[in-house]
């Protein structure tokens, strides 16, 4: 009477155990930003995903790849610029996988490989640049780094989207020298501005003198205005400027032959 249920149970237990073991190897679910590189008996079968993926147990093997942008920090590098200035720099590299199959088949560890190639490229490119170029043309340096790294990682299915040189650390002696240079440059500009102001003032004075010489009445009006300004001040001593033109008739008279 109990032989049939016992026999059925004896069959069901192995089947359930087998399903528990095999089903996780057969069914995989990939997110929208994931892809699966499928190998069948060691041979590349292709790329699948996203969604539900069915695999043949033991025969198929899947490598899960993330297609989102990855950020890696390039550690500080000590280098010498083309104009022999020592410095320490670091950078940030942004990249993503665009060919999952190539990133698995053509390179052993694409993250480590990209990280190392970024280090060597950073030292090489910045070592060929001058200090002024590095400080004033940062965008140009970043574009050059991105192009070189992207060209080297392209066979691995990697696309470098951006490279940013983050910090440039100079020696203290170089900082003091640059500060002195900047101070000298500010003094030079201040002297140029003062000289331009004096030149413009002298030019206006020449124009005023030309105008007064053409219209002598203007000198008299200016004299009266000056007298008014002096009289408004509270002072015990007043100096009155007298134009030499007032004595011109007497001078001419004394120099005439009749006076002799």
C-alpha positions as CSV (number, residue, x, y, z in Angstrom):
1,X,0.0,0.0,0.0
2,X,2.8,2.4,0.8
3,X,5.1,1.1,-1.9
4,X,3.9,3.4,-4.6
5,X,4.3,6.7,-2.7
6,X,7.6,5.6,-1.4
7,X,8.8,4.7,-4.9
8,X,7.4,8.1,-6.3
9,X,9.2,10.0,-3.5
10,X,12.4,8.1,-4.3
11,X,12.2,9.4,-7.9
12,X,11.2,13.0,-7.0
13,X,14.0,13.7,-4.5
14,X,16.8,13.1,-7.0
15,X,14.9,15.1,-9.6
16,X,14.4,18.0,-7.3
17,X,18.0,18.0,-6.2
18,X,19.1,17.8,-9.9
19,X,16.9,20.7,-10.8
20,X,18.2,22.8,-7.9
21,X,21.8,22.2,-9.0
22,X,21.3,22.5,-12.8
23,X,18.7,25.3,-13.1
24,X,21.0,28.0,-11.8
25,X,23.6,27.0,-14.4
26,X,21.0,27.0,-17.2
27,X,19.2,30.2,-16.5
28,X,20.9,33.7,-16.2
29,X,19.3,37.1,-16.1
30,X,21.3,40.1,-17.4
31,X,20.4,43.7,-16.6
32,X,20.1,46.4,-19.2
33,X,23.7,47.5,-18.8
34,X,25.1,44.0,-18.8
35,X,26.1,41.6,-21.6
36,X,27.1,37.9,-21.5
37,X,30.0,36.5,-23.5
38,X,29.2,32.9,-24.1
39,X,31.8,30.1,-24.6
40,X,30.7,26.6,-25.7
41,X,33.3,24.0,-25.0
42,X,36.0,26.8,-24.9
43,X,35.0,28.3,-28.3
44,X,33.6,31.8,-28.5
45,X,29.9,31.5,-29.3
46,X,28.9,35.2,-29.1
47,X,27.5,38.0,-27.0
48,X,23.9,37.8,-25.5
49,X,21.8,40.0,-23.4
50,X,20.1,41.8,-21.7
51,X,17.3,39.7,-20.4
52,X,16.9,35.9,-19.9
53,X,19.8,33.8,-21.0
54,X,19.6,30.0,-21.3
55,X,22.8,28.0,-21.1
56,X,23.6,24.3,-21.6
57,X,25.0,23.1,-18.3
58,X,28.7,22.0,-18.3
59,X,28.9,22.8,-22.0
60,X,28.4,26.6,-21.9
61,X,30.2,29.2,-19.8
62,X,29.2,32.8,-19.6
63,X,31.4,35.8,-18.6
64,X,29.3,38.8,-17.4
65,X,30.5,42.2,-18.7
66,X,29.4,45.6,-17.4
67,X,28.9,48.3,-20.1
68,X,28.7,51.3,-17.8
69,X,31.4,54.0,-17.7
70,X,34.2,53.0,-15.4
71,X,36.4,55.6,-13.5
72,X,40.0,54.8,-12.5
73,X,42.4,57.0,-10.6
74,X,45.9,57.2,-12.1
75,X,48.2,57.5,-9.0
76,X,50.6,60.4,-8.6
77,X,53.5,60.3,-11.0
78,X,56.8,62.1,-10.5
79,X,58.1,63.4,-13.8
80,X,60.3,66.0,-15.5
81,X,58.8,68.4,-18.0
82,X,60.5,69.3,-21.3
83,X,61.9,72.5,-19.7
84,X,63.4,70.5,-16.8
85,X,60.8,71.3,-14.2
86,X,60.2,68.5,-11.6
87,X,56.5,68.0,-10.7
88,X,54.0,65.5,-9.4
89,X,50.7,64.9,-11.2
90,X,47.8,62.6,-11.1
91,X,44.8,62.0,-13.4
92,X,41.3,60.4,-13.7
93,X,40.4,58.2,-16.7
94,X,36.8,57.5,-17.8
95,X,36.1,54.6,-20.1
96,X,33.6,51.9,-21.0
97,X,33.4,48.5,-22.7
98,X,31.9,48.8,-26.3
99,X,32.9,45.3,-27.4
100,X,32.5,42.7,-24.6
101,X,33.9,39.8,-26.6
102,X,37.1,41.7,-27.4
103,X,37.5,42.8,-23.8
104,X,37.4,39.1,-22.7
105,X,39.3,37.4,-25.6
106,X,42.0,39.9,-26.5
107,X,43.2,41.0,-23.0
108,X,43.4,39.1,-19.8
109,X,42.3,41.9,-17.4
110,X,41.0,44.9,-19.2
111,X,40.7,47.0,-16.1
112,X,44.3,46.5,-15.0
113,X,45.6,46.9,-18.6
114,X,43.8,50.2,-19.1
115,X,45.1,51.4,-15.7
116,X,48.7,50.6,-16.6
117,X,48.6,52.1,-20.0
118,X,47.1,55.3,-18.6
119,X,50.1,55.6,-16.2
120,X,52.7,55.2,-18.9
121,X,50.9,57.5,-21.3
122,X,50.6,60.2,-18.6
123,X,54.3,60.2,-17.9
124,X,55.2,60.2,-21.6
125,X,52.8,63.0,-22.7
126,X,53.5,65.4,-19.8
127,X,57.2,64.8,-20.0
128,X,57.1,66.2,-23.6
129,X,55.2,69.3,-22.5
130,X,56.5,72.5,-21.0
131,X,55.4,73.9,-17.7
132,X,53.5,76.9,-19.2
133,X,51.7,74.6,-21.6
134,X,50.7,72.3,-18.8
135,X,49.4,75.1,-16.6
136,X,47.6,77.2,-19.3
137,X,46.5,74.6,-21.8
138,X,45.1,71.9,-19.6
139,X,42.3,71.1,-22.0
140,X,44.7,70.5,-24.9
141,X,46.8,68.1,-22.7
142,X,43.7,66.2,-21.7
143,X,42.6,65.8,-25.3
144,X,46.0,64.5,-26.3
145,X,46.0,62.0,-23.4
146,X,42.5,60.8,-24.4
147,X,43.5,60.2,-28.0
148,X,46.6,58.3,-27.2
149,X,45.0,56.0,-24.5
150,X,41.9,55.4,-26.7
151,X,44.0,54.5,-29.7
152,X,45.9,51.9,-27.6
153,X,42.9,50.4,-25.9
154,X,40.7,50.3,-29.0
155,X,41.7,46.7,-30.0
156,X,40.6,45.6,-26.5
157,X,37.0,46.9,-27.1
158,X,37.6,49.8,-24.7
159,X,36.4,53.4,-25.5
160,X,38.1,56.1,-23.5
161,X,35.5,58.9,-23.1
162,X,37.6,61.5,-21.1
163,X,40.9,62.0,-19.3
164,X,41.4,64.8,-16.8
165,X,44.7,65.8,-15.2
166,X,43.6,66.6,-11.7
167,X,46.5,68.0,-9.6
168,X,49.8,69.5,-10.5
169,X,52.1,69.8,-7.6
170,X,55.3,71.9,-8.0
171,X,58.3,72.1,-5.7
172,X,58.3,75.0,-3.1
173,X,61.3,76.6,-4.8
174,X,59.4,76.7,-8.1
175,X,56.4,78.2,-6.4
176,X,58.5,81.0,-5.0
177,X,60.1,81.6,-8.3
178,X,56.7,81.8,-10.0
179,X,55.4,84.1,-7.3
180,X,58.3,86.4,-7.8
181,X,57.8,86.4,-11.6
182,X,54.1,87.2,-11.2
183,X,55.0,90.1,-8.8
184,X,57.5,91.5,-11.3
185,X,54.9,91.2,-14.1
186,X,52.3,93.1,-12.0
187,X,54.9,95.9,-11.3
188,X,55.7,96.1,-15.0
189,X,52.0,96.5,-15.9
190,X,51.5,99.1,-13.2
191,X,54.5,101.2,-14.5
192,X,53.1,100.9,-18.1
193,X,49.7,102.1,-17.0
194,X,51.2,105.0,-15.1
195,X,53.3,106.0,-18.1
196,X,50.3,105.8,-20.3
197,X,48.4,108.1,-17.9
198,X,51.2,110.6,-17.8
199,X,51.4,110.6,-21.6
200,X,47.7,111.2,-22.0
201,X,47.8,114.0,-19.4
202,X,50.8,115.7,-21.1
203,X,48.9,115.4,-24.5
204,X,45.9,117.1,-23.0
205,X,48.1,119.9,-21.6
206,X,49.6,120.5,-25.0
207,X,46.2,120.7,-26.5
208,X,45.1,123.1,-23.8
209,X,48.2,125.3,-24.4
210,X,47.6,125.3,-28.1
211,X,44.0,126.4,-27.5
212,X,45.0,129.2,-25.1
213,X,47.7,130.5,-27.4
214,X,45.1,130.7,-30.2
215,X,42.6,132.5,-27.9
216,X,44.3,134.8,-25.4
217,X,41.0,135.7,-23.8
218,X,40.9,132.1,-22.5
219,X,44.0,132.8,-20.3
220,X,42.3,135.8,-18.7
221,X,39.2,133.8,-18.0
222,X,41.3,131.1,-16.4
223,X,43.1,133.7,-14.3
224,X,39.8,135.1,-13.0
225,X,38.6,131.6,-12.2
226,X,41.8,130.9,-10.2
227,X,41.4,134.2,-8.3
228,X,37.9,133.2,-7.3
229,X,39.1,129.8,-6.1
230,X,41.9,131.4,-4.0
231,X,39.6,134.0,-2.4
232,X,37.2,131.2,-1.2
233,X,40.0,129.6,0.9
234,X,40.6,130.7,4.5
235,X,44.3,131.7,4.4
236,X,46.3,134.6,5.9
237,X,48.7,134.7,2.9
238,X,47.5,134.9,-0.6
239,X,49.8,134.8,-3.7
240,X,48.3,136.4,-6.8
241,X,49.7,135.2,-10.1
242,X,50.1,138.2,-12.5
243,X,50.3,137.4,-16.2
244,X,53.4,138.7,-17.8
245,X,51.2,140.1,-20.6
246,X,50.1,142.9,-18.3
247,X,53.6,144.2,-18.3
248,X,54.1,143.8,-22.0
249,X,53.3,147.5,-22.8
250,X,55.8,148.7,-20.2
251,X,58.5,146.3,-21.5
252,X,58.0,147.5,-25.1
253,X,58.1,151.1,-24.0
254,X,61.3,150.7,-22.0
255,X,62.9,149.0,-25.0
256,X,61.8,151.7,-27.5
257,X,64.5,154.2,-28.7
258,X,62.6,157.2,-27.5
259,X,63.0,156.0,-23.8
260,X,66.7,156.0,-24.2
